């Protein structure tokens, strides 16, 4: 573990808390897109800035979620699920410090889930040194940190407190279910198609091969940047929890079959499943709750186990 970057994570969590969690995540997407499309020159920025101590979601977004929860306890905001408001607004140094502390906590948790426990548990299956990638440990850390924040600062319990006399829904139904499955299908198809096309072109182009290797991250970056629409006052919904795992599935399927059509099918199926999972996670953890447990992070870390352990590690090993 790099202790310099651990210390830097305090500043990353603090900075994101100033910005607010959502905008810090938009910066994650913007920096990852710039880094990936810059090629070799930009590649160091992905690990250090986009997914590291500056805007890594496990550091920045998770730190800002903690800052918002603490701000709620100080009556600065009504509900700790507010991840939009830039918390610099309140001029409270302790809010920023809490965000910085949880930035460091996120850095440590990610190290535990990945290089420490992941290699111990999964190296035997995935190969020496590969066990750290048993799932998206950044997403798993965001989910874990959100649970810790709920238990430390919240009062509504892990799955919220349903008001007396109100019927609780845990999964989408009716028109909402149809809508969710439809956009999951569309996202999976388009980025499955991108992955398949890049995979075909990779045989004759080093550039296409490099883009194919980062296809899921490119989709993730676009999805993260698109959330700026919420800051602009428009109604919008996150879709990074769909595009990242769905494109990963498409990449795995193409690598195994060399068929762009199989990649599209894999992306489409994964897109619908993850869209449904995102709704389930939101309704389970954030209904009638007072802090934010990130539904996309829950979805990504669960589905990437399927991609990395089952598909890559067992089916197509």
FENKAWO-V176269 format. One record per pair of residues at least 12 apart in sequence whose ideal C-beta (glycine too) atoms are under 6 Angstrom apart, sorted by the first residue. I is the first residue (numbers start at 0). J is the second residue. If there is no record, write none. Layout:
# FENKAWO-V176269
I_J, I_J
This chain:
# FENKAWO-V176269
0_110, 4_52, 5_106, 7_52, 8_52, 8_58, 8_102, 8_103, 8_106, 9_99, 9_102, 9_103, 11_52, 11_53, 11_58, 11_59, 11_102, 12_58, 12_62, 12_98, 12_99, 12_101, 12_102, 13_95, 13_98, 13_99, 15_59, 15_62, 15_63, 16_62, 16_63, 16_66, 16_86, 16_95, 16_98, 17_87, 18_85, 19_83, 19_84, 19_85, 20_60, 20_63, 20_64, 20_82, 21_82, 21_83, 23_59, 23_60, 23_63, 24_60, 24_223, 25_224, 25_226, 25_227, 26_54, 27_49, 27_54, 27_56, 27_223, 28_220, 28_223, 28_224, 29_224, 30_48, 30_49, 30_54, 31_49, 31_220, 32_220, 34_49, 35_213, 35_216, 35_217, 50_137, 56_137, 56_141, 57_105, 57_109, 57_137, 57_140, 57_141, 58_102, 58_105, 58_106, 61_101, 61_105, 61_141, 61_144, 62_98, 62_101, 62_102, 63_98, 64_145, 64_148, 64_291, 65_97, 65_98, 65_101, 65_148, 66_86, 66_94, 66_97, 66_98, 67_79, 67_81, 67_82, 68_148, 68_152, 68_290, 69_94, 69_97, 69_152, 70_86, 70_94, 72_152, 75_89, 78_289, 79_289, 79_290, 80_291, 82_291, 105_140, 105_144, 108_140, 108_143, 109_136, 109_140, 112_136, 112_139, 113_131, 113_136, 114_131, 117_130, 117_131, 117_133, 118_130, 118_131, 121_133, 124_312, 125_312, 132_307, 133_307, 133_308, 134_300, 134_303, 134_304, 134_307, 135_299, 135_300, 135_303, 138_296, 138_299, 138_300, 139_300, 141_293, 141_296, 142_296, 142_297, 142_300, 145_292, 145_293, 148_290, 149_290, 149_292, 152_290, 153_289, 153_290, 155_288, 155_289, 158_283, 159_286, 159_287, 159_288, 160_287, 161_287, 168_282, 169_282, 169_283, 170_279, 171_278, 179_274, 179_278, 180_271, 183_241, 183_270, 183_271, 183_274, 184_267, 184_270, 184_271, 186_238, 186_241, 186_242, 186_270, 187_245, 187_266, 187_267, 187_269, 187_270, 188_263, 188_267, 190_218, 190_242, 190_246, 190_266, 191_249, 191_262, 191_263, 191_266, 192_263, 194_214, 194_246, 194_249, 194_250, 194_253, 194_262, 195_253, 195_259, 195_262, 195_263, 197_210, 197_211, 197_214, 198_211, 198_253, 199_259, 214_246, 214_250, 215_243, 215_246, 215_247, 218_242, 218_246, 219_239, 219_243, 222_238, 222_239, 222_242, 223_239, 237_295, 239_295, 240_273, 240_277, 240_295, 240_298, 240_299, 241_270, 241_273, 241_274, 243_299, 244_269, 244_273, 244_299, 244_302, 244_303, 245_266, 245_269, 245_270, 247_306, 248_265, 248_266, 248_269, 248_306, 249_262, 249_265, 249_266, 251_310, 251_311, 252_265, 255_315, 273_298, 273_302, 276_298, 277_294, 277_298, 280_294, 280_297, 280_298, 281_294
